Amino acid sequence: MKTIVALVESPGEPFTLTEVELEGPRDDEVLVRIVATGLCHSDVTMSSFLPAEMFPSVFGHEGAGVVEQVGSGVTGIEVGDHVVMSIRSCRTCAQCTSGHHGHCEQGLFINYMGMRMDGSTTYSRDGQAVFGSFFGQSSFSQYSIAYADNCIVVDKALDLPRLGPYGCGFQTGVGTMLNVADPTPDQSVVVFGAGSVGLAALAAGRTTGATMVAVDPLASRRDIAASYGAVVVDPNDLGDVTIVDKVKELTGGGASYAIDTTAIPEVVKAAQQALAVRGTLIAIGLGAEEYPIDAVDLLQNGKVVRSSLEGDADPLEFIPRMLAMAGELDLDRLITPYPFDQINQAIADSASGKVVKPVLVW
């Protein structure tokens, strides 16, 4: 069948709406008519990061839509179901069976290599392969091929065009706070970067009773962080005080947890230094290839530096859990809808801080 996709022809090029061919679903696949897809920083990063050999390519990994066809081997999903799509996992390897689906042993191939396990692509153009299968969905498309392991059936009464971000960005922020940090009311968390992921973390942090600090240079983002209960800090308006000293002042000697969403090396280092003794830094930003670590601080103070992918969540369990908490989390107000043909404007507006979470709607 023919479908319109937001295609990237080569690394760093803008997204262009283009007609391509989409193969029908195989036995283990699901055909989804996409209603809306959240725009995630990873879509923009990967569209510049991947080698030229993996283009042209279709990205998008926060899709929400309606099931149109179901492969003969798929169970638990029916035609007409409303679904949110998330990261894929094999669900059988040692990582998956121990609950660490974000670190699936097949995860690199089934989420990032642009093709099925047999090397075929779901998309083509003029007989030539178009790479897709990004997070097992490539949902910057009117129609998408997905799988039972990354399609979460949701209540049809929910506002489907606003659900896509729960598949990645909101899941990453909320999961990092609740699954990885899981602070108690007597602990503190500092979040560096109040974009959609950082704000989702703060929204979840509000439910724990922990003291929260949010660091971001944009006043609009700080205002939202404050509404979620965080003490806010402008890192560019500290005078002679360092951000490390300011966080320590606000948290009574250092934060129990620091969550970095910026991937800015000097910010990651400051986040580590702002921790209390035996505090934990959770790095979740994508961008920099290396982070500096203060080795003396690390060794003397017993600190932990770790990462988290997709909030250490099992999407099949965690997305329904988040949706059940939707009123308490209050994440919908972060969303700004855009027509799909305004995808490049949405990227620009997100980068400038004009909007928090663009969602592209067909």
C-alpha positions in Angstrom: 0.0 0.0 0.0 1.0 3.6 -0.5 1.5 5.9 2.5 2.8 9.4 3.2 5.9 9.6 5.5 8.1 12.3 6.9 11.3 11.2 5.2 14.9 12.1 5.9 16.9 11.6 2.6 20.3 11.8 4.2 22.0 12.7 7.5 21.1 16.2 8.8 18.5 16.9 6.1 15.1 18.2 6.9 12.0 16.0 7.0 10.0 16.0 3.8 6.5 14.5 3.3 7.0 11.8 0.7 4.9 9.0 -0.7 6.4 5.5 -0.3 5.3 1.9 -0.4 4.5 0.1 2.9 4.5 -3.7 2.9 1.5 -5.3 4.6 1.8 -6.9 8.0 3.5 -10.3 8.3 2.4 -13.0 10.8 3.9 -11.3 13.8 3.2 -7.7 12.8 0.4 -5.1 13.2 -0.7 -2.4 10.7 -1.6 0.8 12.5 -3.2 3.9 11.0 -1.3 6.7 12.8 -3.5 9.4 14.3 -0.6 11.4 16.0 3.0 11.0 16.9 5.0 12.8 19.5 8.2 14.5 18.4 11.1 13.3 20.6 14.7 14.7 20.7 15.9 11.3 19.8 14.2 11.5 16.4 16.1 14.7 15.6 19.4 13.3 17.0 19.3 10.0 15.2 18.3 11.7 11.9 21.8 13.4 12.0 23.7 10.7 13.9 23.2 7.6 11.7 25.6 6.8 8.9 24.6 7.7 5.3 24.2 4.0 4.4 21.0 4.0 6.6 19.2 6.6 4.6 16.6 7.5 3.3 14.9 6.7 6.6 11.6 7.1 8.4 11.8 8.0 12.2 9.1 8.5 14.8 8.7 6.4 17.9 5.8 7.9 20.0 3.0 6.8 17.7 -0.7 6.5 18.6 -3.3 5.1 16.3 -5.9 2.6 15.3 -5.2 -1.0 14.4 -6.1 -1.8 10.7 -4.7 -5.3 10.3 -3.3 -8.0 12.5 -0.9 -10.8 11.5 -2.1 -14.3 12.1 0.4 -14.9 14.9 -0.5 -11.8 16.9 -2.7 -12.3 20.0 -4.2 -9.7 22.4 -4.6 -7.1 19.7 -7.6 -6.7 17.4 -8.6 -4.7 14.4 -10.1 -1.4 15.6 -8.1 -1.3 18.9 -6.6 2.0 19.9 -2.9 1.6 20.6 0.1 3.6 21.9 3.4 2.4 20.5 6.7 2.2 22.4 10.2 0.7 22.3 10.4 -3.0 21.2 11.9 -5.8 23.2 12.1 -9.5 22.5 10.6 -10.4 25.9 12.5 -13.7 26.1 16.2 -12.8 26.7 17.8 -12.6 30.2 17.4 -8.8 30.3 13.7 -8.9 29.4 12.7 -11.8 31.7 14.4 -10.0 34.6 12.3 -6.9 33.8 14.9 -4.8 32.0 13.2 -4.4 28.7 15.0 -1.3 27.7 18.2 -3.3 27.7 16.9 -6.2 25.6 19.7 -8.2 24.1 18.1 -7.8 20.7 17.2 -4.2 21.3 19.9 -2.6 19.1 18.8 -4.4 16.0 15.0 -4.4 16.5 14.9 -0.7 17.4 17.7 1.1 15.6 18.9 -0.8 12.5 16.1 0.3 10.2 15.0 -3.2 9.2 13.4 -6.5 10.2 15.5 -9.3 11.7 15.7 -10.9 8.2 17.2 -7.7 6.7 14.0 -6.6 4.8 12.5 -3.1 5.2 8.9 -2.4 5.7 9.1 0.7 3.4 10.4 1.1 -0.2 10.3 3.7 -2.9 10.6 3.0 -6.6 11.8 -0.5 -5.8 14.5 0.7 -3.5 14.7 0.1 0.3 13.7 2.9 2.7 14.9 2.3 6.2 12.3 2.3 8.9 11.3 0.0 11.9 12.6 2.8 14.2 11.6 1.5 17.7 9.7 -1.1 15.8 7.3 1.5 14.4 8.7 4.5 12.4 5.5 6.3 13.2 6.3 9.5 11.2 3.9 7.9 8.7 0.2 7.7 8.0 0.5 4.0 8.3 3.0 2.0 10.3 4.1 -1.6 10.9 4.4 -2.4 14.6 4.4 -5.5 16.9 2.5 -7.0 19.8 5.5 -6.4 22.0 5.4 -2.6 21.5 1.7 -1.9 20.9 -0.2 -1.1 24.1 -4.0 -1.3 23.7 -5.7 1.7 25.4 -9.2 2.7 26.3 -11.1 4.1 23.2 -12.5 6.8 25.5 -9.1 8.4 25.9 -8.0 11.3 23.7 -5.8 9.3 21.3 -4.1 12.3 19.6 -2.5 13.2 23.0 -1.3 9.7 24.0 1.8 9.2 21.8 4.3 10.9 24.2 3.5 8.3 26.9 5.3 5.8 24.6 8.7 7.4 25.2 9.3 10.9 26.5 6.7 10.8 29.3 7.6 7.2 30.1 11.3 8.1 30.3 10.8 11.0 32.7 8.1 9.4 34.9 9.9 6.0 34.9 13.2 7.5 35.8 11.7 9.2 38.8 9.5 6.3 40.0 11.4 3.2 38.9 15.0 4.3 39.1 15.2 7.1 41.7 12.0 6.3 43.7 12.7 8.9 46.3 11.2 9.0 49.7 9.7 12.2 51.3 12.9 12.8 53.2 15.0 12.7 50.1 15.7 15.3 47.3 15.9 15.2 43.6 17.5 17.8 41.2 16.5 17.7 37.6 18.8 19.3 35.1 16.9 20.3 32.0 13.1 21.0 32.2 12.1 19.8 28.7 9.4 17.3 28.3 11.4 14.4 29.9 12.6 16.5 32.8 9.1 18.0 33.4 7.6 14.5 33.3 10.0 13.4 35.9 9.1 16.4 38.1 5.4 15.6 37.6 6.0 12.1 38.9 8.3 13.4 41.6 5.4 15.5 43.0 3.6 12.2 43.9 6.5 11.0 46.1 6.7 14.0 48.4 10.4 14.4 47.8 12.1 17.8 47.7 12.6 18.8 44.0 14.9 21.3 42.4 14.7 22.1 38.6 17.6 23.8 36.8 16.8 25.3 33.4 17.8 28.6 31.6 14.3 29.2 30.1 11.8 31.1 32.3 8.8 29.4 30.7 10.2 25.9 31.5 11.0 27.0 35.1 7.4 28.3 35.5 6.0 24.8 34.6 8.6 23.1 36.8 7.5 25.3 39.7 3.8 24.4 39.1 4.8 20.8 39.6 6.3 21.7 43.0 10.0 22.2 42.2 12.2 24.9 43.5 13.6 26.4 40.3 17.0 27.7 39.5 18.2 29.8 36.5 21.8 28.6 35.9 22.6 31.9 34.2 21.6 34.1 37.1 23.6 32.9 40.0 26.2 35.7 40.3 29.3 34.3 42.0 27.5 31.2 43.3 28.1 28.0 41.4 25.2 25.7 40.4 26.7 23.0 42.5 26.7 25.2 45.6 23.2 26.4 44.9 21.8 22.9 44.6 23.6 21.9 47.8 22.1 25.0 49.6 18.6 24.1 48.4 18.9 20.4 49.3 20.6 20.7 52.7 24.0 19.5 51.6 23.4 17.8 48.3 20.7 16.0 46.4 19.9 12.3 46.9 19.4 12.0 43.2 20.3 14.0 40.2 18.6 13.4 36.8 20.3 14.9 33.8 18.3 15.3 30.6 20.7 17.7 28.8 23.6 15.5 27.7 25.8 18.6 28.1 29.1 17.3 29.5 29.8 20.2 32.0 26.2 20.0 33.2 26.5 16.2 33.8 29.7 16.8 35.8 28.0 19.5 37.9 25.0 17.2 38.5 27.4 14.6 39.9 29.1 17.2 42.1 25.8 18.5 43.4 24.9 15.1 44.9 25.0 14.3 48.6 27.3 11.6 49.9 26.3 8.3 48.3 23.9 10.1 46.0 23.0 8.8 42.5 23.3 10.5 39.2 21.0 9.2 36.5 22.1 10.3 33.0 19.3 10.0 30.4 20.2 12.7 27.9 21.3 11.7 24.4 23.9 13.7 22.5 27.4 13.9 23.9 29.7 10.9 23.3 31.6 11.4 26.6 30.9 12.8 30.0 33.6 14.0 32.4 33.5 12.6 35.9 35.0 14.1 39.1 36.9 11.0 40.2 37.9 12.4 43.6 34.3 13.3 44.4 33.1 10.0 43.1 35.6 7.9 45.2 35.5 9.9 48.4 31.8 10.2 48.6 30.6 6.9 47.4 28.5 8.3 44.6 26.8 6.3 41.9 26.7 7.2 38.2 24.3 5.3 36.1 22.0 5.6 33.1 18.4 4.8 32.4 16.7 3.9 29.2 12.9 4.4 28.8 12.7 4.8 32.6 13.6 1.2 33.2 10.0 0.4 32.4 8.1 -2.4 30.7 5.9 -0.4 28.4 3.2 -3.0 28.4 2.8 -2.5 32.1 4.0 1.0 32.7 2.1 2.9 30.1 -1.3 1.7 31.4 0.0 2.7 34.9 0.8 6.2 33.7 -2.5 6.6 32.0 -4.2 5.6 35.2 -2.3 8.4 36.9 -2.9 10.9 34.1 -5.0 13.3 36.2 -2.4 13.3 39.0 0.5 13.7 36.6 -1.1 16.4 34.5 1.2 16.0 31.5 -1.3 16.9 28.8 -0.7 20.6 29.2 2.9 20.1 28.0 1.6 19.1 24.5 1.2 21.4 21.5 -0.3 19.8 18.4 1.0 20.5 14.9 -0.2 19.3 11.5 2.2 16.7 10.2 3.3 19.0 7.3 4.7 21.4 9.9 7.2 18.9 11.3 10.2 21.0 10.7 8.6 24.0 12.3 7.7 21.8 15.3 11.4 20.8 15.6 12.5 24.5 15.5 9.9 25.5 18.1 10.9 22.7 20.4 14.6 23.6 20.0 14.0 27.2 20.8 11.9 26.5 23.8 8.7 28.0 22.3 6.9 24.7 23.0 7.6 21.8 25.3 6.2 18.7 23.6 5.1 18.9 19.9 2.7 16.3 18.7 2.3 15.8 15.0 -1.3 15.1 13.9 -2.5 13.7 10.6 
